[in-house]
Each structure stands twice: as C-alpha cells, then as structure tokens.
C-alpha cells in the first residue's frame, strides 16, 4: 500500500511563509523550488522538501543574496555531492557578508540608542541645552 504524502496548497504555503502568491509563483518560474509538482489539474502541491527550499530561499534573500545566486545554489543542490565544495564556499562567503551587515546594523542601533537617551533627557529637561553641554564635557 502506497503511503500518502502530505502536500500543501500555494495559499497554505503563502500563509506559512508570509509570502504573496505572485512571489511563490515567481520562485517557481525561476526554478528556485526543485521538484515542485503539480496535480492533474495543474495546481502546485508543495511537499516538505519544497517547504525546505522556500525556507532556504528566504534565508538567502534575507542575507542579501541576489535571486540569480540563489538560483545557482539551488542548481548546485541538484548536483548532489559534486557541488559540495562550491556550496560550502558560498556559505563561508555569505557568513562573512552577514557578519559585516550585523556590524553595520549594530552601529546603527548604537546611534539610535544614543539618540533615544539624548532626546529622552532633552524631553525631560524641556530643552537640549543641558544634554548638549553634557556631550561637550564627555568629548573634552
């Protein structure tokens, strides 16, 4: 007896990943979701494997990777062991880029935190005068 595979509709997938239907269709059209099947009526049915691909696409996108590079990565996954070194190198480079992005975001957060403290004190004082004077003392 053949075991039934659990599949999901495009609507269920869109909700699960907070993606629009056109975005998911675009990913499919671009070949970013390997082994995505359609039923007899031509309706996409997503498996756990496909959901894993979507999760990876979103991760790579959030890391700043362009679609063409994501597409290349997905092609490499289909090559199996032959592309392990390429994928490993890609993730090493991606990690360095993400760490740089995180450092830049930390600097941004530090500035925002400073301004929150600055304007919080200025609001409490009813003027920026004293906050500015304190800043000059800290810099001197």
Secondary structure, DSSP 8 states (H G I E B T S, - for coil): -------B-HHHHHHHHT--HHHHHHHHHTT-STT-EE-TTS-EEB-HHHHHHHHHHHHHHHTT--HHHHHHHHHHHHHGGGGHHHHHHHHHHHHHHHHHHHHHHHHHHHHHHHHHHHHHHHHHHTSSHHHHHHHHHHH-
